[in-house]
């Protein structure tokens, strides 16, 4: 198995950040381990807006998130990932999962969900099913375009 060094990965992430910054997309290394490197691809402005919602901010403060700027929160998430091999459940908020579903997952220890898709749903099942369908459609379109030769930069939509 081919593995890049930490320096090579950091250089590659820096290059992608330069390339995708004009589209409002950034990459951050969250964890490096035996099984590989965990990268987080996100839109800082969107993440900051999501995390600034009062209910989300209050929830994250319980897990030690004091700086809820995009980069401050990503840094705290990186710390949380370093504390255990498991994923801290609040990571769902960084992936766009509804707060109610993240809280439901924690309270139910991953059991008793209404349905499963990209995540386990404990709240609005209809809305989640619509979103899962949108994701499947988007994935199919992007896969087709990728297979037709489009580059990552061409596939990345500018923030709007």
Secondary structure, DSSP 8 states (H G I E B T S, - for coil): -----HHHHHHHHHHHHHHHHTTT-EEEEEEEETTEEEEEEE-HHHHHHHHTSHHHHHHHHTTT----SHHHHHHHHHHHHHH-SS--TTHHHHTT--HHHHHHHHHHTT-S-SEESSSEESS-HHHHHHHHHHHHHHHHHHHHHHHTT--HHHH-----
